[in-house]
């Protein structure tokens, strides 16, 4: 099930964006802009010897190189830029434009200093047992969502256990398939999980062996699924369980994680999607009960857009991130996973808060399954202008996200007044600008919160938000009191 696809079904009404109060600035992409990559999950410089038992049926062929003779380079996943670079874009009246033009720098975020591997997840002290939602809990023949046996020769529903790369318990999957194409697909979830582990947890030589196009374990598993061979499918999952357990016990997985400092967006999306599918998707109808035209409207920023926001703001693992109006907690969880920072969220809608708490619990379990350490997560209920914990954390925040696309002007104004307490350099990312067009510091506006915000307008493109496929603008406001100090010292309007 793709991320948020239940929210974006045909026939659902998009949130109508309120007209922005500033003039649009069109920035054209440079034709020779370089592509950059989100792939920073580094591999060891030299591949260790290939261990036996990784699930490949090898047939010798003198004319064909083996996995130990030649390791194919895996093509790096490419980061499609969400924002445009231009040195030649011109505004209509540059002298009257109150905002800086966004001039972006190609390249990935600055290298992070964080440990990805969770020591607790690789420990067997508690036998790897903890509460979690198994795939079998949401996909079964007796569930409200309609399923059928995935393999025709099955007379009854059968299940299989899947081992993740940590020392955790195995996850139970029923071998069923949905009647509706948009519902959760257990067999595809198994295959995609194996692909992620092969790509990001194993040394290159081991991954090549398992993914061999002719007789690797992954190819044989897909063939068993396509041929409706349930016995072969179950046997191959057991073969995988043995192989990945062996790789964990002999330290190959730990070495790969310990030599890595960042996660690829595809792996991040896989973990978030698993969490969402087991908690929010079965209850997503409760999120459609809110009215447009009020502050309480549900809409989410999608993972690739969120990842770009983290990169633009240079959010680091030693920073504090706050999402005001955090919905079901998707962005809060992504910050804790992708960046490893202290991550806060606050939501007023009760149904969204209930789902956010379910997501937090399942996310914690999922990260342990995947063996990953994450930042501290704090999800608060209530009005973020009145919640005392949020009020206390805002002065410590480094990056604040406000999805204010559907906020009323009154709420935006009330929120802006709180920005006076932010620390210098704190960045506020929003869908609508908090600073009116043409605002200048004068004796009449001396006490305005707008005076301490320096705003950059940026662009996002399709598949970035849940309520529309259309492109749009967003704003990064930095707390900077230097202009206000200059005015109060020299009396010169800025």
C-alpha positions in Angstrom: 0.0 0.0 0.0 1.5 3.3 -1.0 2.0 6.0 1.6 -1.2 8.1 2.2 -3.0 6.6 -0.9 -6.2 6.0 1.2 -6.3 9.7 1.9 -5.8 10.6 -1.7 -8.5 8.4 -3.2 -10.4 9.8 -6.2 -13.4 11.8 -5.1 -11.9 13.2 -2.0 -12.0 17.0 -1.8 -8.7 18.8 -1.7 -8.0 21.5 0.9 -8.6 24.8 -0.9 -5.4 26.8 -0.5 -6.0 30.4 0.7 -4.6 33.0 -1.7 -1.2 34.2 -0.6 -0.7 37.8 0.3 2.6 38.1 -1.6 3.4 38.4 -5.3 4.5 35.2 -6.9 8.1 34.8 -8.0 8.7 32.3 -10.8 12.1 30.5 -10.7 13.1 28.5 -13.7 15.2 25.4 -13.4 18.6 25.5 -15.0 18.9 23.2 -17.9 22.2 21.9 -16.8 21.5 21.5 -13.1 23.3 18.6 -11.6 21.3 15.7 -10.1 22.1 14.9 -6.5 21.6 11.8 -4.6 20.0 11.1 -1.2 22.1 7.9 -1.1 24.5 8.3 1.8 24.2 4.8 3.3 27.9 4.0 2.8 29.2 0.5 2.0 32.5 -1.0 3.3 35.4 -0.1 1.0 36.2 -3.7 0.5 33.8 -6.6 0.3 34.3 -9.4 2.9 34.4 -13.0 1.8 31.0 -14.4 0.8 29.7 -16.7 3.5 27.9 -19.9 2.8 24.2 -20.3 3.3 23.0 -17.0 1.8 20.3 -18.8 -0.2 21.9 -19.1 -3.7 21.8 -22.3 -5.7 25.1 -22.0 -7.5 25.8 -23.8 -10.8 29.3 -23.6 -12.0 29.9 -22.0 -15.4 33.4 -21.4 -16.6 32.3 -18.5 -18.8 30.3 -16.8 -16.2 31.9 -14.8 -13.3 30.6 -15.7 -9.8 29.7 -13.2 -7.0 33.3 -13.5 -5.6 34.9 -12.8 -9.0 32.9 -9.7 -9.8 30.6 -7.5 -7.7 28.2 -5.5 -9.8 27.8 -1.9 -8.7 24.4 -1.1 -7.6 23.0 2.0 -9.3 22.6 4.8 -6.7 19.1 6.0 -6.1 18.8 9.5 -7.5 17.3 12.4 -5.6 14.9 14.4 -7.8 15.2 18.0 -6.7 12.0 19.5 -5.4 13.3 23.0 -5.7 14.6 25.0 -8.6 18.0 26.8 -9.0 18.4 29.9 -11.0 20.8 32.8 -11.2 18.8 34.5 -13.9 15.2 34.6 -12.6 14.0 38.2 -12.3 11.3 39.6 -10.1 8.9 42.2 -11.4 10.1 45.0 -9.1 13.2 43.8 -7.2 13.4 46.9 -5.1 9.9 46.3 -3.7 10.3 42.6 -3.0 10.4 42.1 0.8 11.9 38.7 0.6 15.2 37.2 -0.4 15.2 35.2 -3.5 15.9 31.6 -2.7 19.2 30.6 -4.2 19.7 26.9 -3.6 22.9 24.9 -3.5 23.1 21.5 -5.3 24.2 18.6 -3.1 23.1 16.4 -0.2 22.9 17.6 3.4 26.0 18.1 5.5 27.3 14.7 6.8 25.7 13.7 10.1 27.4 12.4 13.1 25.0 9.8 14.5 24.9 6.1 15.1 22.3 4.2 13.2 22.5 0.8 14.9 20.4 0.3 18.0 22.4 -1.8 20.4 19.2 -2.9 22.2 17.8 -4.2 18.9 20.8 -6.5 18.4 20.7 -7.8 22.0 19.0 -11.0 22.9 18.6 -10.1 26.6 14.8 -10.0 26.4 14.5 -12.6 23.6 13.5 -9.9 21.2 9.9 -9.9 22.4 7.8 -6.7 22.4 4.3 -5.5 21.5 3.7 -4.9 17.8 1.1 -5.1 15.1 1.8 -8.2 12.9 0.8 -8.2 9.2 -1.5 -11.1 10.1 -3.4 -8.7 12.5 -4.6 -6.5 9.6 -4.7 -9.0 6.6 -6.6 -12.2 7.2 -9.6 -14.0 5.7 -11.8 -13.0 8.7 -10.9 -9.3 8.7 -13.5 -6.6 7.6 -11.2 -5.8 4.6 -11.8 -8.6 2.1 -8.9 -11.0 1.4 -8.6 -14.4 -0.4 -5.9 -17.1 -0.2 -2.9 -16.0 -2.3 -2.2 -19.6 -3.5 -5.1 -21.5 -5.1 -3.9 -24.9 -3.8 -4.4 -23.7 -0.2 -7.6 -25.0 1.3 -7.2 -22.9 4.4 -5.3 -19.7 5.3 -1.6 -20.4 5.9 1.0 -18.1 7.6 4.7 -17.6 7.5 7.2 -16.0 9.9 9.6 -13.3 8.6 12.9 -12.4 10.2 14.1 -8.8 10.2 17.9 -7.9 10.4 17.9 -7.4 14.1 17.6 -9.9 17.0 13.9 -9.2 17.2 11.0 -11.6 17.1 9.7 -12.6 13.7 6.7 -11.0 12.1 3.7 -13.2 11.2 2.2 -12.9 7.7 -0.9 -14.6 6.4 -0.5 -15.7 2.8 -3.5 -13.8 1.5 -4.1 -11.1 -1.1 -6.6 -8.3 -1.1 -9.7 -8.1 -3.3 -9.2 -4.3 -3.7 -5.9 -3.3 -5.3 -5.3 -0.4 -2.9 -5.5 -2.5 0.3 -2.5 -3.9 2.1 -0.6 -6.7 0.2 1.2 -9.1 2.6 3.3 -10.9 -0.1 4.5 -7.6 -1.6 5.4 -6.4 1.9 7.6 -9.4 2.4 9.4 -9.0 -0.9 9.9 -5.3 -0.5 11.3 -5.9 3.1 13.8 -8.4 1.7 14.9 -6.0 -1.0 15.5 -3.2 1.6 17.6 -5.5 3.8 19.6 -6.7 0.8 20.2 -3.1 -0.4 21.1 -1.4 2.9 22.1 -4.0 5.5 24.3 -6.5 3.8 27.8 -6.2 2.3 27.7 -5.8 -1.5 28.9 -9.3 -2.3 26.2 -10.9 -0.2 23.5 -8.6 -1.7 24.6 -9.5 -5.3 24.4 -13.2 -4.5 20.9 -12.9 -3.0 19.7 -10.7 -5.9 21.2 -12.7 -8.8 18.7 -12.4 -11.7 18.9 -16.1 -12.5 18.9 -18.0 -9.3 19.2 -15.6 -6.4 16.8 -16.0 -3.5 14.9 -12.8 -4.3 14.3 -13.9 -7.9 13.1 -17.4 -6.8 10.8 -15.8 -4.2 9.2 -13.6 -6.9 8.9 -16.6 -9.3 7.1 -18.6 -6.6 4.7 -15.8 -6.0 4.0 -15.4 -9.7 3.5 -19.1 -10.2 1.2 -19.4 -7.2 3.5 -21.9 -5.6 2.7 -21.6 -1.9 5.0 -24.4 -0.7 8.0 -22.9 -2.5 7.2 -19.4 -1.3 7.1 -20.6 2.4 10.3 -22.6 2.0 12.2 -19.6 0.5 11.1 -17.3 3.4 12.5 -19.9 5.8 15.7 -20.0 3.7 15.9 -16.2 4.1 15.3 -16.3 7.8 18.3 -18.7 8.2 20.5 -16.5 5.9 19.7 -13.2 7.6 20.1 -14.7 11.1 23.5 -16.0 10.1 24.5 -12.6 8.8 23.5 -11.0 12.1 25.2 -13.5 14.3 28.6 -13.2 12.5 28.5 -9.4 12.6 28.1 -8.6 8.9 24.9 -6.5 9.5 26.3 -4.7 12.4 29.5 -3.7 10.5 27.4 -2.2 7.6 25.2 -0.2 10.0 28.2 1.0 12.1 30.0 2.3 9.0 26.9 4.3 7.9 25.6 7.6 9.1 22.5 8.3 7.0 19.5 6.4 5.8 18.3 6.3 2.2 14.9 7.8 1.6 13.6 4.5 0.2 14.3 2.7 3.5 12.8 5.6 5.5 9.6 5.4 3.4 9.4 1.6 3.8 9.5 1.8 7.6 7.0 4.7 7.7 4.7 2.9 5.2 4.7 -0.3 7.3 3.9 1.7 10.4 1.1 3.7 8.6 -0.4 0.5 7.0 -0.8 -1.2 10.4 -2.2 1.7 12.4 -3.7 4.5 10.3 -4.9 2.8 7.1 -7.5 0.6 8.8 -8.9 3.7 10.6 -8.3 6.4 7.9 -12.0 7.2 7.5 -11.9 9.0 10.9 -9.6 11.6 9.4 -12.3 12.6 6.8 -14.6 14.0 9.4 -13.3 17.5 9.5 -14.6 20.6 7.7 -12.8 22.7 5.2 -12.7 26.4 6.1 -11.6 25.9 9.7 -8.3 25.4 11.4 -9.1 21.7 11.9 -8.4 20.3 8.5 -6.4 17.2 7.9 -3.6 17.2 5.3 0.0 15.8 5.3 3.3 16.7 3.7 4.7 13.6 1.9 8.0 12.0 2.8 10.2 13.3 -0.1 9.0 16.9 0.6 9.7 16.5 4.3 13.2 15.1 3.6 13.9 18.1 1.4 12.8 20.4 4.2 15.3 18.7 6.5 18.0 19.2 4.0 17.2 22.8 3.3 17.1 23.7 7.0 20.2 21.5 7.7 18.4 19.8 10.5 20.9 17.7 12.5 20.8 14.9 15.0 21.7 17.3 17.8 18.8 19.7 17.0 15.2 20.0 18.2 12.4 19.7 15.7 8.8 20.8 16.4 5.7 20.2 14.2 2.8 22.5 15.1 -0.3 20.7 13.9 1.3 17.3 13.6 -1.7 15.3 12.5 -1.1 11.6 12.9 2.6 12.2 13.6 4.1 11.3 10.2 6.6 14.2 10.1 7.5 13.8 13.8 8.4 10.2 13.2 10.3 10.9 10.0 12.5 13.5 11.8 13.3 11.1 14.6 14.2 8.3 12.0 15.8 10.2 9.2 17.7 12.8 11.2 17.8 11.2 14.7 16.9 14.4 16.4 14.7 15.2 19.4 11.3 15.5 17.7 8.1 17.1 19.0 4.6 17.4 17.7 1.3 18.9 18.9 -2.2 18.2 17.5 -5.6 19.4 18.5 -7.9 17.0 16.6 -8.8 14.1 18.8 -9.1 11.4 16.0 -5.7 12.4 14.7 -4.2 12.3 18.2 -5.5 8.7 18.7 -3.9 7.6 15.5 -0.7 9.4 16.2 -0.3 7.6 19.5 -0.9 4.2 17.7 1.7 5.2 15.1 4.2 6.1 17.8 3.9 2.8 19.5 4.1 0.8 16.3 7.0 3.0 14.9 9.0 2.2 18.0 8.5 -1.5 17.4 9.2 -1.2 13.7 12.5 0.6 14.3 13.5 -2.2 16.7 12.6 -4.8 14.0 14.9 -2.9 11.6 17.6 -2.5 14.2 17.7 1.3 14.0 18.3 4.0 16.7 16.0 7.0 16.5 15.6 10.4 18.3 13.3 11.1 21.2 9.7 11.4 20.2 7.2 13.6 22.0 3.6 13.8 20.8 1.4 16.3 22.6 -2.4 16.8 22.5 -4.2 20.1 22.5 -3.8 23.7 21.3 -0.1 24.3 20.5 -0.6 27.9 21.6 -1.6 26.8 25.1 0.1 23.4 25.6 2.8 24.2 28.3 5.3 21.6 27.1 5.2 23.0 23.6 5.5 26.6 24.9 8.6 25.5 26.9 10.2 23.7 24.0 9.7 26.4 21.3 12.6 28.6 22.7 14.9 25.6 22.3 13.8 24.6 18.8 16.1 24.7 15.8 13.5 24.0 13.1 9.7 24.4 13.4 7.2 23.1 10.8 3.8 24.7 10.5 1.5 23.2 7.9 -0.7 26.4 7.9 -2.2 25.9 4.4 -5.7 25.8 5.9 -5.1 28.0 9.0 -7.3 31.1 9.4 -5.5 34.5 9.4 -6.4 34.9 13.0 -4.5 31.7 14.0 -1.5 32.7 11.9 -1.4 36.1 13.6 -1.6 34.5 17.1 1.1 32.0 16.2 3.4 34.7 14.9 3.5 36.5 18.2 5.1 33.4 19.8 8.0 33.7 17.4 9.4 36.6 19.4 10.5 33.9 22.0 12.4 31.8 19.5 16.2 31.7 19.6 18.3 33.4 17.0 18.7 31.3 13.9 15.6 29.2 14.5 13.9 28.4 11.2 10.1 28.2 10.7 8.9 26.3 7.6 5.3 27.1 6.6 3.0 26.7 3.6 1.9 30.3 3.9 4.2 33.2 4.8 3.9 34.8 8.2 5.2 38.1 7.0 2.9 40.3 4.9 4.1 41.5 1.5 5.9 44.8 1.6 6.4 44.8 5.4 9.1 47.2 6.6 10.4 48.2 10.0 9.2 51.6 10.9 8.4 53.4 14.2 4.8 52.3 13.8 5.6 48.6 13.4 8.4 48.6 15.9 6.7 46.0 18.2 5.6 43.6 15.4 6.9 40.1 15.4 7.4 40.3 11.7 10.5 42.4 12.3 12.5 39.4 13.5 11.7 37.1 10.6 13.8 36.9 7.4 11.7 35.0 4.8 12.8 33.0 1.8 10.1 31.8 -0.7 10.7 28.3 -2.2 8.9 25.9 -4.6 7.7 22.4 -4.2 6.4 20.3 -7.1 4.0 17.4 -7.7 3.5 14.5 -5.2 4.6 16.6 -2.3 1.4 17.1 -0.3 -1.5 14.8 0.3 -4.3 17.1 -0.7 -3.2 17.9 -4.3 -0.8 16.9 -7.0 -0.3 20.6 -8.0 2.9 22.4 -7.3 3.1 25.3 -4.8 5.2 27.5 -2.7 6.4 27.3 0.9 8.4 29.6 3.1 11.4 29.3 5.4 11.5 32.1 7.9 14.7 32.6 10.0 14.7 34.3 13.4 17.1 37.3 12.8 16.9 40.3 15.1 19.8 42.2 13.5 17.6 44.4 11.3 15.5 45.4 14.3 18.6 46.2 16.3 20.0 48.2 13.4 16.8 50.2 13.2 16.5 50.9 17.0 20.2 51.9 17.0 20.4 54.1 13.9 16.7 54.8 13.2 17.1 53.7 9.6 14.1 51.9 8.1 14.9 48.4 6.8 
